[in-house]
Amino acid sequence: MTDTLTVSVLGTGIMGAAMARNLARAGHTVRAWNRSPDKARPLTEDGVTVADSPAEAVRGADVVLTMVYDGPAALDVMRQAADGLRPGLAWVQSTTAGVEAISDLAAFARERDLVFFDAPVLGTRQPAEAGQLLVLAAGPVDGRDTVTPVFDAVGARTVWTGEDGAGGSATRLKLVANSWVLSVTNAAGEVLALAKALGVDPQAFFDAIDSGPLDMGYLRAKSGLILEDRLSPAQFAVSTAAKDARLIVEAGERGGVRLDVAAASADRFERATAQGHGDEDMAAAYFASFDEKTRGGDGSGAGA
């Protein structure tokens, strides 16, 4: 297998579009499809061919990469692509699909004789655009030479978690990592909301923890988006965070553990979505601390 591939990217939202661009920049032939065509068309400026259907996008490809909303959406788009799929085609499934959905996706791959790679990624808009994602991958050793150039184009590092994509080991690790990310994001929002309620200047909090064990770059990054009203365009949308939080809660329930913080995070993201913040960065869950009519208590941002 040559290092120059024909790659089909199904789903060109925040992550998929960035991945398609980086694949094209790496010299691969890239075809893309998106349910909303307007989101895919700008990719033509980067040398990506935009297809009218999933089947058209995957026909003749070496690798298909799915990056859509959830597991059922990934299965649906691959069913739409069925006429263009060929036996032996590598399927890189990067949607955060959840543990239960992975078995359905892997079953479809077996039915179509596809080589299935469970390969979610860690990162948001900025690392995706820079090709600096962390790829978590599980799949057969004898097929990795085919997909490694894809992973190298979209990510800074690949962590292999197993040899059977159907086992969902990469997805399980992704859910564990996301549980931390979503919890920290909501904690940042609550810290700023409490500071506002108590009349505390947020900078006083940051000064107090500066360079100590409680300080964290991610806390400052998400807080900055709120304080500086830079919630659009989203690095990772509130509505998608809500979906991922629910997948985490469900995975915990199936494993016999109760994840109270993850459940509360899901509630906050869903409340913020209902308030109209669904397309904003997930840091906008901050607004879930306040009555939806007042956006932070007085219509302003998070400052004291």
C-alpha positions as CSV (number, residue, x, y, z in Angstrom):
1,M,0.0,0.0,0.0
2,T,1.4,3.4,-1.0
3,D,1.4,6.2,1.5
4,T,-0.7,8.3,-0.9
5,L,-4.3,7.2,-0.5
6,T,-7.8,8.0,-1.6
7,V,-9.7,8.8,1.5
8,S,-13.4,9.4,1.9
9,V,-14.5,11.7,4.8
10,L,-18.1,11.3,5.7
11,G,-19.2,14.1,7.9
12,T,-17.6,17.6,7.7
13,G,-18.5,19.4,10.8
14,I,-15.9,21.0,13.1
15,M,-13.7,18.0,13.3
16,G,-14.4,16.3,9.9
17,A,-13.7,19.4,7.9
18,A,-10.4,20.0,9.6
19,M,-9.4,16.3,9.1
20,A,-10.3,16.4,5.4
21,R,-8.2,19.6,4.9
22,N,-5.2,18.0,6.6
23,L,-5.5,14.8,4.6
24,A,-5.5,16.9,1.4
25,R,-2.5,18.9,2.6
26,A,-0.7,15.7,3.2
27,G,-1.1,14.8,-0.5
28,H,-3.9,12.3,-0.3
29,T,-6.9,12.4,-2.7
30,V,-9.8,13.3,-0.5
31,R,-13.5,13.0,-1.2
32,A,-16.0,14.4,1.3
33,W,-19.7,14.2,1.9
34,N,-21.9,16.0,4.5
35,R,-25.6,15.8,5.2
36,S,-25.7,19.6,4.9
37,P,-23.9,20.2,1.6
38,D,-23.2,23.9,2.4
39,K,-20.8,22.7,5.2
40,A,-18.8,20.6,2.8
41,R,-18.5,23.0,-0.2
42,P,-15.8,25.3,1.2
43,L,-13.5,22.2,1.2
44,T,-13.2,22.5,-2.6
45,E,-10.8,25.4,-2.0
46,D,-8.4,23.0,-0.3
47,G,-8.5,20.5,-3.2
48,V,-11.2,18.2,-1.7
49,T,-13.8,16.8,-4.0
50,V,-17.3,17.1,-2.5
51,A,-19.6,14.2,-3.4
52,D,-23.4,14.3,-3.8
53,S,-23.9,11.1,-1.9
54,P,-22.0,8.8,0.5
55,A,-21.9,6.1,-2.1
56,E,-20.3,8.4,-4.6
57,A,-17.8,9.6,-1.9
58,V,-16.6,6.1,-1.0
59,R,-16.5,4.5,-4.5
60,G,-12.9,3.5,-5.3
61,A,-11.5,4.7,-1.9
62,D,-8.7,3.1,0.1
63,V,-10.0,4.4,3.4
64,V,-13.4,5.7,4.6
65,L,-13.4,7.9,7.7
66,T,-16.7,8.6,9.5
67,M,-16.9,11.7,11.7
68,V,-20.6,12.3,12.3
69,Y,-22.8,13.1,15.3
70,D,-23.3,9.6,16.9
71,G,-23.3,5.9,16.4
72,P,-26.7,5.7,14.7
73,A,-25.7,8.5,12.3
74,A,-22.5,6.6,11.5
75,L,-24.4,3.4,10.8
76,D,-27.0,5.3,8.7
77,V,-24.4,7.0,6.5
78,M,-22.5,3.8,5.9
79,R,-25.7,2.1,4.9
80,Q,-26.2,4.9,2.4
81,A,-22.7,4.3,1.2
82,A,-23.2,0.6,0.8
83,D,-23.3,0.5,-3.0
84,G,-19.9,2.1,-3.2
85,L,-18.2,0.0,-0.6
86,R,-15.8,-2.8,-1.7
87,P,-14.6,-5.8,0.3
88,G,-11.3,-5.2,2.1
89,L,-11.9,-1.4,2.4
90,A,-10.5,0.1,5.6
91,W,-13.2,1.9,7.7
92,V,-11.8,4.4,10.3
93,Q,-14.7,5.1,12.6
94,S,-13.9,8.3,14.5
95,T,-17.3,9.3,15.6
96,T,-17.7,9.3,19.4
97,A,-20.3,6.6,19.2
98,G,-20.4,5.0,22.6
99,V,-19.7,1.4,23.7
100,E,-23.1,-0.1,22.7
101,A,-23.1,1.4,19.2
102,I,-19.6,0.1,18.4
103,S,-20.9,-3.5,18.2
104,D,-23.6,-2.4,15.7
105,L,-21.0,-0.6,13.5
106,A,-18.6,-3.6,13.7
107,A,-21.4,-5.9,12.7
108,F,-22.0,-3.8,9.6
109,A,-18.3,-3.9,8.8
110,R,-18.3,-7.7,9.0
111,E,-21.4,-8.0,6.8
112,R,-19.6,-5.9,4.1
113,D,-16.2,-7.4,4.7
114,L,-14.7,-4.1,5.7
115,V,-11.5,-3.8,7.9
116,F,-12.9,-2.0,10.9
117,F,-10.9,0.5,13.0
118,D,-12.4,2.0,16.1
119,A,-10.5,5.3,16.1
120,P,-12.0,8.2,18.0
121,V,-9.9,11.3,18.5
122,L,-9.1,13.6,21.4
123,G,-9.0,17.3,20.7
124,T,-11.2,20.2,19.6
125,R,-11.3,22.7,16.7
126,Q,-7.8,24.2,17.1
127,P,-5.8,20.9,17.4
128,A,-8.0,19.4,14.6
129,E,-7.1,22.3,12.3
130,A,-3.5,22.0,13.2
131,G,-3.4,18.3,12.6
132,Q,-2.5,17.8,16.3
133,L,-5.3,15.4,17.4
134,L,-4.6,12.4,19.6
135,V,-5.8,9.4,17.8
136,L,-7.0,6.5,19.9
137,A,-7.2,3.4,17.7
138,A,-8.0,-0.3,17.8
139,G,-7.8,-2.6,14.8
140,P,-5.9,-5.4,13.2
141,V,-2.1,-5.2,13.0
142,D,-2.0,-6.4,9.4
143,G,-4.2,-3.4,8.3
144,R,-2.4,-0.7,10.1
145,D,-0.1,0.2,7.3
146,T,-3.1,1.3,5.3
147,V,-4.6,3.7,8.0
148,T,-1.4,5.0,9.5
149,P,-0.9,7.7,6.9
150,V,-4.4,8.9,7.7
151,F,-3.7,9.0,11.4
152,D,-0.4,10.8,10.7
153,A,-2.1,13.5,8.7
154,V,-4.8,14.3,11.2
155,G,-3.0,13.7,14.5
156,A,0.2,14.3,16.4
157,R,0.2,10.9,18.0
158,T,-1.6,7.6,17.7
159,V,-2.2,5.4,20.8
160,W,-3.1,1.8,19.8
161,T,-5.4,0.2,22.4
162,G,-6.0,-3.2,20.9
163,E,-6.2,-5.4,17.8
164,D,-10.0,-5.8,17.6
165,G,-11.9,-2.7,16.7
166,A,-15.2,-4.5,17.5
167,G,-14.1,-4.7,21.1
168,G,-14.4,-0.9,21.4
169,S,-11.2,-0.4,23.5
170,A,-10.4,2.9,21.9
171,T,-14.0,4.1,22.4
172,R,-13.8,3.1,26.0
173,L,-10.7,5.1,26.6
174,K,-12.2,8.1,24.7
175,L,-15.2,8.1,27.1
176,V,-12.9,8.0,30.1
177,A,-10.9,10.9,28.8
178,N,-14.1,12.8,27.8
179,S,-15.5,12.3,31.3
180,W,-12.6,14.3,32.6
181,V,-12.7,17.0,30.0
182,L,-16.5,17.6,30.4
183,S,-16.2,17.7,34.2
184,V,-13.5,20.3,34.1
185,T,-15.4,22.4,31.6
186,N,-18.5,22.5,33.8
187,A,-16.4,23.1,36.9
188,A,-14.8,26.1,35.2
189,G,-18.3,27.5,34.4
190,E,-19.5,26.9,38.0
191,V,-16.5,28.6,39.5
192,L,-17.2,31.7,37.4
193,A,-20.9,31.6,38.1
194,L,-20.2,31.4,41.9
195,A,-17.7,34.2,41.7
196,K,-20.3,36.4,40.0
197,A,-23.0,35.5,42.6
198,L,-20.6,36.3,45.5
199,G,-19.2,39.5,43.9
200,V,-15.7,38.0,43.6
201,D,-13.4,39.2,40.7
202,P,-12.5,36.0,38.8
203,Q,-9.0,37.3,38.5
204,A,-8.6,37.0,42.2
205,F,-9.3,33.3,42.0
206,F,-6.8,32.8,39.2
207,D,-4.2,34.8,41.2
208,A,-4.8,32.6,44.2
209,I,-4.2,29.3,42.4
210,D,-1.5,30.7,40.1
211,S,1.3,28.1,39.4
212,G,0.1,25.9,42.1
213,P,-1.3,22.3,42.0
214,L,-4.8,23.6,41.5
215,D,-3.9,25.6,38.5
216,M,-4.6,24.2,35.1
217,G,-4.2,25.4,31.5
218,Y,-7.5,23.9,30.4
219,L,-9.3,25.7,33.2
220,R,-7.9,29.0,32.1
221,A,-8.6,28.3,28.4
222,K,-12.3,27.5,29.0
223,S,-12.7,30.4,31.5
224,G,-11.2,32.8,29.0
225,L,-13.8,31.9,26.4
226,I,-16.5,32.8,28.9
227,L,-14.9,35.9,30.3
228,E,-14.0,37.3,26.8
229,D,-17.2,36.2,25.2
230,R,-15.4,34.1,22.6
231,L,-17.9,31.2,22.6
232,S,-18.4,31.2,18.8
233,P,-17.2,29.6,16.7
234,A,-17.2,26.6,19.0
235,Q,-14.1,24.6,19.7
236,F,-16.5,21.8,20.7
237,A,-20.3,22.5,20.8
238,V,-22.5,22.3,23.8
239,S,-25.0,20.0,22.0
240,T,-22.3,17.5,21.2
241,A,-20.9,17.7,24.7
242,A,-24.4,16.8,26.0
243,K,-24.5,13.8,23.7
244,D,-21.1,12.6,24.9
245,A,-22.0,13.1,28.6
246,R,-25.0,10.9,28.2
247,L,-22.9,8.2,26.5
248,I,-20.5,8.4,29.5
249,V,-23.4,8.0,32.0
250,E,-24.9,5.1,30.0
251,A,-21.5,3.4,29.9
252,G,-21.1,3.7,33.6
253,E,-24.5,2.3,34.2
254,R,-23.7,-0.8,32.1
255,G,-20.5,-1.2,34.1
256,G,-22.4,-1.0,37.4
257,V,-21.1,2.4,38.5
258,R,-22.9,5.6,39.3
259,L,-21.4,8.7,37.7
260,D,-23.1,11.6,39.5
261,V,-20.8,14.3,38.1
262,A,-21.2,13.0,34.6
263,A,-25.0,13.0,35.0
264,A,-25.0,16.5,36.3
265,S,-22.8,17.6,33.4
266,A,-25.2,16.1,30.9
267,D,-28.1,18.0,32.6
268,R,-26.1,21.3,32.4
269,F,-25.2,20.9,28.8
270,E,-28.8,20.0,27.9
271,R,-30.1,23.0,29.9
272,A,-27.7,25.3,28.1
273,T,-28.7,23.8,24.7
274,A,-32.4,24.5,25.6
275,Q,-31.4,28.1,26.4
276,G,-30.1,28.5,22.9
277,H,-26.4,27.9,23.4
278,G,-26.2,24.5,21.6
279,D,-24.0,25.7,18.8
280,E,-21.6,27.6,21.1
281,D,-18.5,26.3,22.7
282,M,-19.2,23.8,25.5
283,A,-17.9,26.4,27.9
284,A,-21.3,28.1,27.4
285,A,-22.7,25.6,29.8
286,Y,-21.8,28.4,32.2
287,F,-25.1,30.0,31.4
288,A,-26.9,26.9,32.8
289,S,-26.2,28.3,36.2
290,F,-28.6,31.2,35.6
291,D,-32.2,31.7,34.6
292,E,-32.3,31.5,30.8
293,K,-34.0,34.8,30.5
294,T,-31.1,36.7,32.1
295,R,-28.0,35.2,30.6
296,G,-25.8,35.2,33.6
297,G,-28.0,37.2,35.9
298,D,-28.0,40.6,34.3
299,G,-27.4,40.0,30.6
300,S,-23.7,40.4,30.9
301,G,-20.8,38.1,30.8
302,A,-19.0,36.5,33.8
303,G,-17.3,39.5,35.3
304,A,-18.0,40.4,38.9
